[in-house]
Amino acid sequence: MLHINDLSYRIADRLLLDKATVALPEKSRTGLVGRNGTGKTTLLRIIKGEIPALDGAIGMPRGATMADVAQEAPGGPTTLIDFVLSADRERAALMEESETATDPHRIADIQLRLTDIDAYTAPSRAARILAGLGFDEEAQQRPLSSYSGGWRMRVALAAVLFREPDILLLDEPTNYLDLEGTMWLERYLAAYPRSLLIVSHDRDLLNKSVDQILHLERGKLTLYKGGYDQFERQRRETQALQLKLKKKQDDQRRHMEAFVERFRAKATKARQAQSRLKALSRMEPIAALVDEHVRPFHLPEPQKPMGPPLIRFEEAAVGYEPGKAILRNLDLRIDPDDRIGLLGANGNGKSTFAKLLSRRLAVSDGAMRMSDKAIIGYFAQHQLDEINPSMSAYNHVRELMPDATEAQVRSRVAQIGFGADKADTAAGKLSGGEKARLMLALATFHGPHLLILDEPTNHLDIDSREMLVHALNDYPGAVILISHDRHLVEATADRLWLVDGGTVQPYDGDMDDYRRSVLSKAAGDRREAKAAKADNRASKAERAEERRQEALRRESFAPMRKKLQTIEKTIEKLNGEIARLDRAMADPALYDKDPAKATSLAKDKADTVRAIENAEEEWLAISHELEAAQAAE
């Protein structure tokens, strides 16, 4: 279905793609993985035709459609449901034409095509996709302009999913989703009926939604069957084999080189030495598949441990306006070593609760008990935009260590993952992953007793996410985690709290239980929506069928109607002839001057009158036949 042939691409002195070649079968679901900066997004742009390759070509079947999520969030007064429906341009054009078409043949063609593309079930399909991504029926009727950029990007994702192109390209689609939306997307993509190529660092998404992994490393593409876990296992096995072969080859090379040096000057061994030299030149080096170094995350320990409980809520409430609580009846306890994952759909109050814990909001009712000496570290994705783009990692750390020596500051900067090559680089020139690493280091700089992480993985590749897992598990303080990355939650959280119904409560279950709950609720909502819209869909389908049948009836009666119109024109013409003859015969002098002409005119009038009578009789007969045929219908 999609062929990548000897593709090469270079940015400055970096060769991102080096004669990369792969063939992706039709209707395959492929996950494209690789370290940040290896060229995954660049490859997608070449496939889409946005940028030309240095060499090589992309091949796909003629007429195949391709689509991806728009890079800019949609906006304007259009409602969400109408925007998603408009993504199917053919359906939109046919529906518009069906309202104005008059030709019976064209009307029949339009209705037949609308039926073929399931046009009348499209509103329910679009609503189902939007609901899965977090928009209820009321939200779907609101204009795009009433939503923030992140929510509008969800609508853009819904539109491309609704369109169902032959080749669907997705680049980190979960970045704008919550855990619930990610779970829904996993199941949706697992059943996608056409070809899918998705760039993602979400391990669970890749395990559940794709059937093969395309790995981009050192400019080459390698295809592995199965999900991400299978890919990782196969790759580790390949690495072990390659390392073993490389060691054997290196030993053999050293032995042959030693032999050559020893016997090069001896005539009796010269020929054998030359043979060894030729063998050495033919020996292709085996590339050791050793992972590039992934910098660990360093989370400083609290300098003065706190006794339990770290935080205690007693019938607390919190909101942004007096008398309008977002969360209420909070009766919770957080201990110094707790690992808590917050569950709940976006908009339910997870971020509000995080702001309450981080002292950015105060309780409006009840009590929140926490020591004034407790240090809180808070990381949220929106904070990445607050980093001064002109300041380097060194500058940011220097502000926090005003009395430290140059060597101490440099050491701390290196400890958080910025060596000599990156320490003085302006933050504006850092990658998203590097900015996230810097922001996390600044948030935890003073050794917090409680670390609040709100979607910390959006810009991290899979290996960096694993390093974050290790760092959180080694960190002795308390952690509150909000993330759409199920693997991160499962690997770090000991307890789960559910933010729902205007409160926060412990969740009695694991992530598998929660996934089943989310998907079963989505299925229930779909059944209710389907039942509620069944009559509407039926009436629309019935009206469409009536229009189609009416068009066909008009088409079958057309010959008789045309004959009637012809007869009517003939009668009108004959009546005009009668009027002309009457005017000529009204001249009294005609009968004296030219009696023969008067006789001829009288005869012509009689013939014309008989012709009119005959035409009228034929018109009446055809009219009766048409009425009888219509009555029979």
Summary of the structure (lengths in Angstrom):
residues: 633
radius of gyration: 38.5
end to end distance: 49.5
largest distance: 149.8
contacts: 1903
relative contact order: 0.09
helix: 53%
strand: 18%
